[in-house]
């Protein structure tokens, strides 16, 4: 006010007043005009005592907080804001965070982890897919602990998952099968050193003669598809899939809580109904290079890929024995193996048995189990 009075008395120029007030010349001119026409009252802010245009209705704020307490307590502000938006109560997650903090409903602090230099992402979709199982109380107190098998593309962060009781060979096969059906065959898998993926057994004599490395059933399935298995030596090495576990443990657990899910089939039904598709739309990113490294399946029978296979010898009566079961090879089998020949006994994921010789499936009949010595004596 004193500076403007100096301008009024023509002791300083308006440009000098702008420099003293640290305002632009244009703004100083507007202030000077109001002061000249309205006096001291012209310097009072026009919005004083008025309700801001962006003010939040207190009733709306109360509705949001009541709904959060009723249905979304424990949800993070970002996730809660998404669900509230679906209910027609759109609110910015930062605003919700502030309200929850003021109401004492959200106090969690994210602990800073030690700095660790991250490995650069691969450039192509399908060039490397990280695979891991996450044991967790997925159903909270509504069911037993189980395992979520998770696949995450290294270049894009695209995810696909499957829930099973444990991290087993069957679970690993099923989740990879789902990935192959949806996207194609990836170039490589990045796994840990569990016995599901690699084996430490010594090679058999047949493997030594053929120059083959011993493989697990899962490793054999990957070999048929041309997928390279790369093993990690620490959880940190598989950082992308480990961090993705945290996303599922937050969002998937809460989604199942809202729907009252308490069983593995129900959990997989939610995943297949579009849950991980929603995660991909929100969190996945474009790869650095456009080329897709996935190879099309091209009519490959994946049932014959994702299976357990063992080699068994043919007896003189053309019977093959495996796992206490006996299979009579049909006379119509072409080519028909000679006694002593090696055939492949394959068990598919649906439990069915298939006999193969020189890569061709043979018709057979399963025989009744032979009675034991004790059963014969008892009769």
DODO-805718 format. One record per residue (C-alpha): residue number from 0; residue in one letter; x, y, z. Coordinates in nm, 2 decimals. Layout:
residues N
seq: NUM, type: A, u: X, v: Y, w: Z
...
end
This chain:
residues 379
seq: 0, type: X, u: 0.00, v: 0.00, w: 0.00
seq: 1, type: X, u: 0.29, v: 0.23, w: 0.08
seq: 2, type: X, u: 0.44, v: 0.16, w: -0.26
seq: 3, type: X, u: 0.12, v: 0.24, w: -0.44
seq: 4, type: X, u: 0.09, v: 0.56, w: -0.24
seq: 5, type: X, u: 0.43, v: 0.65, w: -0.37
seq: 6, type: X, u: 0.31, v: 0.59, w: -0.72
seq: 7, type: X, u: 0.00, v: 0.80, w: -0.66
seq: 8, type: X, u: 0.23, v: 1.09, w: -0.54
seq: 9, type: X, u: 0.43, v: 1.04, w: -0.86
seq: 10, type: X, u: 0.75, v: 0.98, w: -0.67
seq: 11, type: X, u: 0.82, v: 0.65, w: -0.84
seq: 12, type: X, u: 0.72, v: 0.50, w: -1.17
seq: 13, type: X, u: 0.48, v: 0.20, w: -1.20
seq: 14, type: X, u: 0.77, v: -0.01, w: -1.34
seq: 15, type: X, u: 0.98, v: 0.07, w: -1.03
seq: 16, type: X, u: 0.68, v: -0.03, w: -0.81
seq: 17, type: X, u: 0.65, v: -0.37, w: -1.00
seq: 18, type: X, u: 1.02, v: -0.43, w: -0.92
seq: 19, type: X, u: 0.98, v: -0.35, w: -0.55
seq: 20, type: X, u: 0.66, v: -0.56, w: -0.52
seq: 21, type: X, u: 0.82, v: -0.84, w: -0.72
seq: 22, type: X, u: 0.52, v: -0.86, w: -0.95
seq: 23, type: X, u: 0.49, v: -0.84, w: -1.33
seq: 24, type: X, u: 0.42, v: -0.50, w: -1.48
seq: 25, type: X, u: 0.08, v: -0.63, w: -1.60
seq: 26, type: X, u: -0.02, v: -0.75, w: -1.25
seq: 27, type: X, u: 0.10, v: -0.43, w: -1.09
seq: 28, type: X, u: -0.11, v: -0.23, w: -1.33
seq: 29, type: X, u: -0.42, v: -0.42, w: -1.24
seq: 30, type: X, u: -0.35, v: -0.37, w: -0.86
seq: 31, type: X, u: -0.28, v: 0.00, w: -0.92
seq: 32, type: X, u: -0.61, v: 0.04, w: -1.11
seq: 33, type: X, u: -0.81, v: -0.11, w: -0.83
seq: 34, type: X, u: -0.63, v: 0.09, w: -0.57
seq: 35, type: X, u: -0.69, v: 0.41, w: -0.76
seq: 36, type: X, u: -1.06, v: 0.35, w: -0.81
seq: 37, type: X, u: -1.15, v: 0.17, w: -0.49
seq: 38, type: X, u: -0.89, v: 0.28, w: -0.24
seq: 39, type: X, u: -0.77, v: 0.04, w: 0.02
seq: 40, type: X, u: -1.07, v: -0.19, w: -0.03
seq: 41, type: X, u: -0.95, v: -0.26, w: -0.38
seq: 42, type: X, u: -0.65, v: -0.46, w: -0.24
seq: 43, type: X, u: -0.87, v: -0.72, w: -0.07
seq: 44, type: X, u: -0.88, v: -1.06, w: -0.25
seq: 45, type: X, u: -1.19, v: -1.10, w: -0.45
seq: 46, type: X, u: -1.24, v: -1.46, w: -0.33
seq: 47, type: X, u: -1.24, v: -1.38, w: 0.03
seq: 48, type: X, u: -1.54, v: -1.53, w: 0.21
seq: 49, type: X, u: -1.65, v: -1.71, w: -0.10
seq: 50, type: X, u: -1.68, v: -2.10, w: -0.13
seq: 51, type: X, u: -1.41, v: -2.23, w: -0.37
seq: 52, type: X, u: -1.52, v: -2.37, w: -0.70
seq: 53, type: X, u: -1.34, v: -2.70, w: -0.64
seq: 54, type: X, u: -1.47, v: -2.74, w: -0.28
seq: 55, type: X, u: -1.59, v: -3.09, w: -0.19
seq: 56, type: X, u: -1.93, v: -3.13, w: -0.05
seq: 57, type: X, u: -1.90, v: -3.25, w: 0.31
seq: 58, type: X, u: -2.20, v: -3.48, w: 0.26
seq: 59, type: X, u: -2.02, v: -3.65, w: -0.03
seq: 60, type: X, u: -1.70, v: -3.69, w: 0.18
seq: 61, type: X, u: -1.91, v: -3.85, w: 0.46
seq: 62, type: X, u: -2.07, v: -4.09, w: 0.21
seq: 63, type: X, u: -1.72, v: -4.19, w: 0.08
seq: 64, type: X, u: -1.58, v: -4.25, w: 0.42
seq: 65, type: X, u: -1.89, v: -4.45, w: 0.54
seq: 66, type: X, u: -1.87, v: -4.67, w: 0.23
seq: 67, type: X, u: -1.50, v: -4.72, w: 0.29
seq: 68, type: X, u: -1.56, v: -4.83, w: 0.65
seq: 69, type: X, u: -1.85, v: -5.06, w: 0.54
seq: 70, type: X, u: -1.69, v: -5.24, w: 0.24
seq: 71, type: X, u: -1.33, v: -5.14, w: 0.17
seq: 72, type: X, u: -1.16, v: -5.11, w: 0.51
seq: 73, type: X, u: -0.79, v: -5.21, w: 0.47
seq: 74, type: X, u: -0.79, v: -5.13, w: 0.10
seq: 75, type: X, u: -0.52, v: -4.89, w: -0.02
seq: 76, type: X, u: -0.64, v: -4.55, w: -0.14
seq: 77, type: X, u: -0.57, v: -4.62, w: -0.51
seq: 78, type: X, u: -0.75, v: -4.95, w: -0.51
seq: 79, type: X, u: -1.04, v: -4.82, w: -0.30
seq: 80, type: X, u: -1.08, v: -4.52, w: -0.54
seq: 81, type: X, u: -1.11, v: -4.76, w: -0.83
seq: 82, type: X, u: -1.39, v: -4.96, w: -0.66
seq: 83, type: X, u: -1.57, v: -4.65, w: -0.55
seq: 84, type: X, u: -1.56, v: -4.51, w: -0.90
seq: 85, type: X, u: -1.73, v: -4.83, w: -1.02
seq: 86, type: X, u: -2.01, v: -4.76, w: -0.77
seq: 87, type: X, u: -2.05, v: -4.41, w: -0.91
seq: 88, type: X, u: -1.86, v: -4.23, w: -0.64
seq: 89, type: X, u: -1.56, v: -4.11, w: -0.83
seq: 90, type: X, u: -1.29, v: -3.95, w: -0.61
seq: 91, type: X, u: -0.92, v: -3.89, w: -0.68
seq: 92, type: X, u: -0.69, v: -4.13, w: -0.50
seq: 93, type: X, u: -0.48, v: -3.85, w: -0.36
seq: 94, type: X, u: -0.79, v: -3.68, w: -0.22
seq: 95, type: X, u: -0.91, v: -4.02, w: -0.07
seq: 96, type: X, u: -0.57, v: -4.07, w: 0.08
seq: 97, type: X, u: -0.59, v: -3.73, w: 0.25
seq: 98, type: X, u: -0.94, v: -3.80, w: 0.38
seq: 99, type: X, u: -0.85, v: -4.15, w: 0.51
seq: 100, type: X, u: -0.54, v: -4.01, w: 0.68
seq: 101, type: X, u: -0.74, v: -3.74, w: 0.85
seq: 102, type: X, u: -1.00, v: -3.99, w: 0.96
seq: 103, type: X, u: -0.73, v: -4.23, w: 1.10
seq: 104, type: X, u: -0.83, v: -4.50, w: 0.85
seq: 105, type: X, u: -0.50, v: -4.52, w: 0.66
seq: 106, type: X, u: -0.17, v: -4.50, w: 0.84
seq: 107, type: X, u: 0.05, v: -4.75, w: 0.66
seq: 108, type: X, u: 0.39, v: -4.64, w: 0.55
seq: 109, type: X, u: 0.58, v: -4.81, w: 0.28
seq: 110, type: X, u: 0.92, v: -4.91, w: 0.41
seq: 111, type: X, u: 1.21, v: -4.81, w: 0.19
seq: 112, type: X, u: 1.40, v: -5.11, w: 0.06
seq: 113, type: X, u: 1.77, v: -5.10, w: 0.02
seq: 114, type: X, u: 1.88, v: -4.96, w: -0.31
seq: 115, type: X, u: 1.94, v: -5.23, w: -0.57
seq: 116, type: X, u: 2.02, v: -5.16, w: -0.93
seq: 117, type: X, u: 1.76, v: -5.31, w: -1.16
seq: 118, type: X, u: 1.83, v: -5.52, w: -1.46
seq: 119, type: X, u: 1.72, v: -5.37, w: -1.79
seq: 120, type: X, u: 1.40, v: -5.52, w: -1.93
seq: 121, type: X, u: 1.42, v: -5.74, w: -2.24
seq: 122, type: X, u: 1.32, v: -5.56, w: -2.55
seq: 123, type: X, u: 1.07, v: -5.80, w: -2.70
seq: 124, type: X, u: 0.74, v: -5.95, w: -2.59
seq: 125, type: X, u: 0.79, v: -6.32, w: -2.53
seq: 126, type: X, u: 1.17, v: -6.30, w: -2.53
seq: 127, type: X, u: 1.18, v: -6.39, w: -2.15
seq: 128, type: X, u: 0.90, v: -6.49, w: -1.92
seq: 129, type: X, u: 0.95, v: -6.50, w: -1.55
seq: 130, type: X, u: 0.78, v: -6.78, w: -1.36
seq: 131, type: X, u: 0.73, v: -6.84, w: -0.99
seq: 132, type: X, u: 0.48, v: -6.97, w: -0.73
seq: 133, type: X, u: 0.36, v: -6.76, w: -0.44
seq: 134, type: X, u: 0.25, v: -6.94, w: -0.12
seq: 135, type: X, u: 0.01, v: -6.72, w: 0.07
seq: 136, type: X, u: -0.31, v: -6.70, w: 0.27
seq: 137, type: X, u: -0.51, v: -6.62, w: -0.05
seq: 138, type: X, u: -0.84, v: -6.68, w: 0.11
seq: 139, type: X, u: -0.74, v: -6.51, w: 0.44
seq: 140, type: X, u: -0.94, v: -6.69, w: 0.72
seq: 141, type: X, u: -1.19, v: -6.84, w: 0.48
seq: 142, type: X, u: -0.97, v: -7.13, w: 0.35
seq: 143, type: X, u: -0.63, v: -7.30, w: 0.36
seq: 144, type: X, u: -0.30, v: -7.16, w: 0.23
seq: 145, type: X, u: -0.24, v: -7.23, w: -0.13
seq: 146, type: X, u: -0.01, v: -7.13, w: -0.42
seq: 147, type: X, u: -0.06, v: -6.88, w: -0.70
seq: 148, type: X, u: 0.15, v: -6.98, w: -1.01
seq: 149, type: X, u: 0.24, v: -6.66, w: -1.18
seq: 150, type: X, u: 0.39, v: -6.58, w: -1.52
seq: 151, type: X, u: 0.52, v: -6.23, w: -1.60
seq: 152, type: X, u: 0.67, v: -6.11, w: -1.93
seq: 153, type: X, u: 1.00, v: -5.94, w: -1.87
seq: 154, type: X, u: 0.96, v: -5.68, w: -2.15
seq: 155, type: X, u: 0.60, v: -5.57, w: -2.09
seq: 156, type: X, u: 0.49, v: -5.69, w: -1.74
seq: 157, type: X, u: 0.20, v: -5.88, w: -1.89
seq: 158, type: X, u: 0.09, v: -6.14, w: -1.64
seq: 159, type: X, u: -0.11, v: -6.46, w: -1.63
seq: 160, type: X, u: -0.18, v: -6.68, w: -1.32
seq: 161, type: X, u: -0.33, v: -7.00, w: -1.19
seq: 162, type: X, u: -0.41, v: -7.11, w: -0.83
seq: 163, type: X, u: -0.32, v: -7.46, w: -0.71
seq: 164, type: X, u: -0.27, v: -7.63, w: -0.38
seq: 165, type: X, u: 0.11, v: -7.64, w: -0.41
seq: 166, type: X, u: 0.38, v: -7.55, w: -0.66
seq: 167, type: X, u: 0.38, v: -7.88, w: -0.85
seq: 168, type: X, u: 0.47, v: -8.00, w: -1.19
seq: 169, type: X, u: 0.10, v: -8.02, w: -1.29
seq: 170, type: X, u: 0.04, v: -7.66, w: -1.17
seq: 171, type: X, u: 0.35, v: -7.54, w: -1.37
seq: 172, type: X, u: 0.23, v: -7.72, w: -1.68
seq: 173, type: X, u: -0.12, v: -7.58, w: -1.66
seq: 174, type: X, u: -0.02, v: -7.22, w: -1.62
seq: 175, type: X, u: 0.23, v: -7.24, w: -1.90
seq: 176, type: X, u: -0.02, v: -7.42, w: -2.12
seq: 177, type: X, u: -0.26, v: -7.13, w: -2.06
seq: 178, type: X, u: 0.01, v: -6.88, w: -2.16
seq: 179, type: X, u: 0.10, v: -7.07, w: -2.48
seq: 180, type: X, u: -0.27, v: -7.09, w: -2.58
seq: 181, type: X, u: -0.32, v: -6.72, w: -2.53
seq: 182, type: X, u: 0.01, v: -6.57, w: -2.65
seq: 183, type: X, u: 0.22, v: -6.84, w: -2.82
seq: 184, type: X, u: 0.54, v: -7.02, w: -2.72
seq: 185, type: X, u: 0.79, v: -6.79, w: -2.55
seq: 186, type: X, u: 1.16, v: -6.80, w: -2.62
seq: 187, type: X, u: 1.28, v: -6.86, w: -2.26
seq: 188, type: X, u: 1.15, v: -6.91, w: -1.91
seq: 189, type: X, u: 1.32, v: -6.76, w: -1.60
seq: 190, type: X, u: 1.26, v: -6.99, w: -1.30
seq: 191, type: X, u: 1.41, v: -7.07, w: -0.96
seq: 192, type: X, u: 1.59, v: -7.40, w: -0.89
seq: 193, type: X, u: 1.30, v: -7.60, w: -0.75
seq: 194, type: X, u: 1.28, v: -7.96, w: -0.84
seq: 195, type: X, u: 0.97, v: -7.89, w: -1.05
seq: 196, type: X, u: 1.19, v: -7.71, w: -1.31
seq: 197, type: X, u: 1.54, v: -7.87, w: -1.29
seq: 198, type: X, u: 1.68, v: -8.20, w: -1.15
seq: 199, type: X, u: 2.01, v: -8.29, w: -0.99
seq: 200, type: X, u: 1.99, v: -8.66, w: -1.06
seq: 201, type: X, u: 2.26, v: -8.84, w: -1.25
seq: 202, type: X, u: 2.19, v: -8.92, w: -1.62
seq: 203, type: X, u: 2.07, v: -9.27, w: -1.69
seq: 204, type: X, u: 2.28, v: -9.50, w: -1.92
seq: 205, type: X, u: 2.04, v: -9.44, w: -2.20
seq: 206, type: X, u: 2.07, v: -9.06, w: -2.16
seq: 207, type: X, u: 2.45, v: -9.09, w: -2.15
seq: 208, type: X, u: 2.45, v: -9.29, w: -2.47
seq: 209, type: X, u: 2.22, v: -9.04, w: -2.64
seq: 210, type: X, u: 2.41, v: -8.74, w: -2.50
seq: 211, type: X, u: 2.11, v: -8.60, w: -2.32
seq: 212, type: X, u: 2.09, v: -8.40, w: -2.00
seq: 213, type: X, u: 1.85, v: -8.53, w: -1.73
seq: 214, type: X, u: 1.52, v: -8.33, w: -1.73
seq: 215, type: X, u: 1.21, v: -8.31, w: -1.52
seq: 216, type: X, u: 0.87, v: -8.37, w: -1.68
seq: 217, type: X, u: 0.83, v: -7.99, w: -1.70
seq: 218, type: X, u: 1.17, v: -7.96, w: -1.86
seq: 219, type: X, u: 1.08, v: -8.22, w: -2.12
seq: 220, type: X, u: 0.76, v: -8.03, w: -2.20
seq: 221, type: X, u: 0.96, v: -7.71, w: -2.25
seq: 222, type: X, u: 1.21, v: -7.90, w: -2.46
seq: 223, type: X, u: 0.93, v: -8.02, w: -2.70
seq: 224, type: X, u: 0.82, v: -7.66, w: -2.75
seq: 225, type: X, u: 1.18, v: -7.52, w: -2.78
seq: 226, type: X, u: 1.16, v: -7.31, w: -2.47
seq: 227, type: X, u: 1.49, v: -7.25, w: -2.29
seq: 228, type: X, u: 1.48, v: -7.27, w: -1.91
seq: 229, type: X, u: 1.71, v: -7.02, w: -1.74
seq: 230, type: X, u: 1.75, v: -7.07, w: -1.36
seq: 231, type: X, u: 1.78, v: -6.78, w: -1.11
seq: 232, type: X, u: 2.00, v: -6.80, w: -0.80
seq: 233, type: X, u: 1.81, v: -6.57, w: -0.58
seq: 234, type: X, u: 1.45, v: -6.43, w: -0.55
seq: 235, type: X, u: 1.59, v: -6.08, w: -0.62
seq: 236, type: X, u: 1.70, v: -6.20, w: -0.97
seq: 237, type: X, u: 1.33, v: -6.26, w: -1.05
seq: 238, type: X, u: 1.23, v: -5.92, w: -0.93
seq: 239, type: X, u: 0.95, v: -5.85, w: -1.18
seq: 240, type: X, u: 0.75, v: -6.16, w: -1.09
seq: 241, type: X, u: 0.83, v: -6.12, w: -0.72
seq: 242, type: X, u: 0.69, v: -5.76, w: -0.73
seq: 243, type: X, u: 0.39, v: -5.88, w: -0.92
seq: 244, type: X, u: 0.32, v: -6.12, w: -0.64
seq: 245, type: X, u: 0.26, v: -5.82, w: -0.42
seq: 246, type: X, u: 0.01, v: -5.68, w: -0.67
seq: 247, type: X, u: -0.19, v: -6.01, w: -0.65
seq: 248, type: X, u: -0.16, v: -6.03, w: -0.27
seq: 249, type: X, u: -0.32, v: -5.68, w: -0.25
seq: 250, type: X, u: -0.58, v: -5.67, w: -0.53
seq: 251, type: X, u: -0.66, v: -6.04, w: -0.58
seq: 252, type: X, u: -0.70, v: -6.11, w: -0.21
seq: 253, type: X, u: -0.94, v: -5.81, w: -0.17
seq: 254, type: X, u: -1.14, v: -5.91, w: -0.48
seq: 255, type: X, u: -1.20, v: -6.26, w: -0.34
seq: 256, type: X, u: -1.29, v: -6.11, w: 0.00
seq: 257, type: X, u: -1.56, v: -5.89, w: -0.17
seq: 258, type: X, u: -1.70, v: -6.20, w: -0.36
seq: 259, type: X, u: -1.67, v: -6.44, w: -0.06
seq: 260, type: X, u: -1.45, v: -6.68, w: -0.25
seq: 261, type: X, u: -1.30, v: -6.96, w: -0.04
seq: 262, type: X, u: -1.19, v: -7.24, w: -0.28
seq: 263, type: X, u: -0.94, v: -7.29, w: -0.55
seq: 264, type: X, u: -1.19, v: -7.35, w: -0.84
seq: 265, type: X, u: -1.37, v: -7.03, w: -0.75
seq: 266, type: X, u: -1.04, v: -6.84, w: -0.74
seq: 267, type: X, u: -0.94, v: -6.97, w: -1.08
seq: 268, type: X, u: -1.28, v: -6.87, w: -1.21
seq: 269, type: X, u: -1.22, v: -6.51, w: -1.11
seq: 270, type: X, u: -0.88, v: -6.51, w: -1.28
seq: 271, type: X, u: -1.02, v: -6.66, w: -1.60
seq: 272, type: X, u: -1.32, v: -6.42, w: -1.60
seq: 273, type: X, u: -1.08, v: -6.13, w: -1.67
seq: 274, type: X, u: -0.90, v: -6.04, w: -1.35
seq: 275, type: X, u: -0.55, v: -6.06, w: -1.48
seq: 276, type: X, u: -0.67, v: -5.89, w: -1.80
seq: 277, type: X, u: -0.76, v: -5.60, w: -1.59
seq: 278, type: X, u: -0.42, v: -5.60, w: -1.43
seq: 279, type: X, u: -0.26, v: -5.60, w: -1.77
seq: 280, type: X, u: -0.46, v: -5.31, w: -1.89
seq: 281, type: X, u: -0.36, v: -5.11, w: -1.59
seq: 282, type: X, u: 0.00, v: -5.21, w: -1.53
seq: 283, type: X, u: 0.15, v: -5.36, w: -1.85
seq: 284, type: X, u: 0.36, v: -5.14, w: -2.08
seq: 285, type: X, u: 0.46, v: -5.14, w: -2.44
seq: 286, type: X, u: 0.78, v: -5.33, w: -2.52
seq: 287, type: X, u: 1.09, v: -5.14, w: -2.64
seq: 288, type: X, u: 1.08, v: -5.33, w: -2.97
seq: 289, type: X, u: 0.77, v: -5.42, w: -3.18
seq: 290, type: X, u: 0.87, v: -5.77, w: -3.28
seq: 291, type: X, u: 0.69, v: -6.05, w: -3.09
seq: 292, type: X, u: 0.92, v: -6.34, w: -3.00
seq: 293, type: X, u: 0.63, v: -6.58, w: -2.93
seq: 294, type: X, u: 0.61, v: -6.87, w: -3.18
seq: 295, type: X, u: 0.26, v: -6.97, w: -3.29
seq: 296, type: X, u: 0.14, v: -7.32, w: -3.17
seq: 297, type: X, u: 0.03, v: -7.41, w: -3.53
seq: 298, type: X, u: -0.19, v: -7.71, w: -3.45
seq: 299, type: X, u: 0.04, v: -7.87, w: -3.19
seq: 300, type: X, u: -0.15, v: -8.10, w: -2.96
seq: 301, type: X, u: -0.06, v: -7.95, w: -2.63
seq: 302, type: X, u: -0.21, v: -8.25, w: -2.45
seq: 303, type: X, u: 0.07, v: -8.46, w: -2.58
seq: 304, type: X, u: 0.33, v: -8.19, w: -2.48
seq: 305, type: X, u: 0.23, v: -8.12, w: -2.12
seq: 306, type: X, u: 0.24, v: -8.48, w: -1.99
seq: 307, type: X, u: 0.46, v: -8.73, w: -1.80
seq: 308, type: X, u: 0.65, v: -8.98, w: -2.01
seq: 309, type: X, u: 0.85, v: -9.29, w: -1.91
seq: 310, type: X, u: 1.02, v: -9.56, w: -2.12
seq: 311, type: X, u: 0.91, v: -9.92, w: -2.06
seq: 312, type: X, u: 1.01, v: -10.25, w: -2.22
seq: 313, type: X, u: 0.76, v: -10.47, w: -2.41
seq: 314, type: X, u: 0.72, v: -10.82, w: -2.26
seq: 315, type: X, u: 0.70, v: -11.14, w: -2.47
seq: 316, type: X, u: 0.32, v: -11.13, w: -2.45
seq: 317, type: X, u: 0.32, v: -10.76, w: -2.58
seq: 318, type: X, u: 0.22, v: -10.63, w: -2.23
seq: 319, type: X, u: 0.37, v: -10.31, w: -2.09
seq: 320, type: X, u: 0.38, v: -10.25, w: -1.72
seq: 321, type: X, u: 0.39, v: -9.91, w: -1.55
seq: 322, type: X, u: 0.30, v: -9.79, w: -1.20
seq: 323, type: X, u: 0.13, v: -10.12, w: -1.11
seq: 324, type: X, u: -0.08, v: -10.11, w: -1.42
seq: 325, type: X, u: -0.07, v: -10.35, w: -1.72
seq: 326, type: X, u: -0.14, v: -10.25, w: -2.08
seq: 327, type: X, u: -0.19, v: -10.51, w: -2.37
seq: 328, type: X, u: -0.07, v: -10.37, w: -2.70
seq: 329, type: X, u: -0.33, v: -10.44, w: -2.98
seq: 330, type: X, u: -0.24, v: -10.67, w: -3.27
seq: 331, type: X, u: -0.36, v: -10.38, w: -3.50
seq: 332, type: X, u: -0.08, v: -10.15, w: -3.38
seq: 333, type: X, u: 0.13, v: -10.04, w: -3.68
seq: 334, type: X, u: 0.42, v: -10.05, w: -3.64
seq: 335, type: X, u: 0.40, v: -10.31, w: -3.37
seq: 336, type: X, u: 0.70, v: -10.32, w: -3.14
seq: 337, type: X, u: 0.89, v: -10.65, w: -3.09
seq: 338, type: X, u: 0.93, v: -10.79, w: -2.74
seq: 339, type: X, u: 1.21, v: -10.62, w: -2.56
seq: 340, type: X, u: 1.16, v: -10.30, w: -2.75
seq: 341, type: X, u: 1.12, v: -9.97, w: -2.56
seq: 342, type: X, u: 0.79, v: -9.78, w: -2.58
seq: 343, type: X, u: 0.68, v: -9.45, w: -2.43
seq: 344, type: X, u: 0.41, v: -9.45, w: -2.17
seq: 345, type: X, u: 0.25, v: -9.10, w: -2.15
seq: 346, type: X, u: 0.01, v: -8.98, w: -1.89
seq: 347, type: X, u: -0.18, v: -8.66, w: -1.99
seq: 348, type: X, u: -0.30, v: -8.40, w: -1.75
seq: 349, type: X, u: -0.65, v: -8.54, w: -1.77
seq: 350, type: X, u: -0.52, v: -8.87, w: -1.63
seq: 351, type: X, u: -0.55, v: -9.07, w: -1.96
seq: 352, type: X, u: -0.27, v: -9.31, w: -2.06
seq: 353, type: X, u: -0.12, v: -9.33, w: -2.41
seq: 354, type: X, u: 0.14, v: -9.57, w: -2.56
seq: 355, type: X, u: 0.38, v: -9.45, w: -2.83
seq: 356, type: X, u: 0.63, v: -9.64, w: -3.04
seq: 357, type: X, u: 0.86, v: -9.45, w: -3.28
seq: 358, type: X, u: 0.65, v: -9.14, w: -3.22
seq: 359, type: X, u: 0.32, v: -9.30, w: -3.32
seq: 360, type: X, u: 0.03, v: -9.38, w: -3.08
seq: 361, type: X, u: -0.07, v: -9.75, w: -3.05
seq: 362, type: X, u: -0.41, v: -9.89, w: -2.96
seq: 363, type: X, u: -0.41, v: -10.10, w: -2.64
seq: 364, type: X, u: -0.63, v: -10.24, w: -2.37
seq: 365, type: X, u: -0.57, v: -10.21, w: -1.99
seq: 366, type: X, u: -0.56, v: -10.55, w: -1.82
seq: 367, type: X, u: -0.70, v: -10.62, w: -1.48
seq: 368, type: X, u: -0.44, v: -10.62, w: -1.19
seq: 369, type: X, u: -0.28, v: -10.96, w: -1.12
seq: 370, type: X, u: -0.39, v: -11.10, w: -0.79
seq: 371, type: X, u: -0.11, v: -11.11, w: -0.53
seq: 372, type: X, u: 0.02, v: -11.43, w: -0.37
seq: 373, type: X, u: -0.17, v: -11.37, w: -0.05
seq: 374, type: X, u: -0.50, v: -11.32, w: -0.24
seq: 375, type: X, u: -0.44, v: -11.65, w: -0.43
seq: 376, type: X, u: -0.38, v: -11.84, w: -0.11
seq: 377, type: X, u: -0.68, v: -11.69, w: 0.06
seq: 378, type: X, u: -0.91, v: -11.80, w: -0.22
end
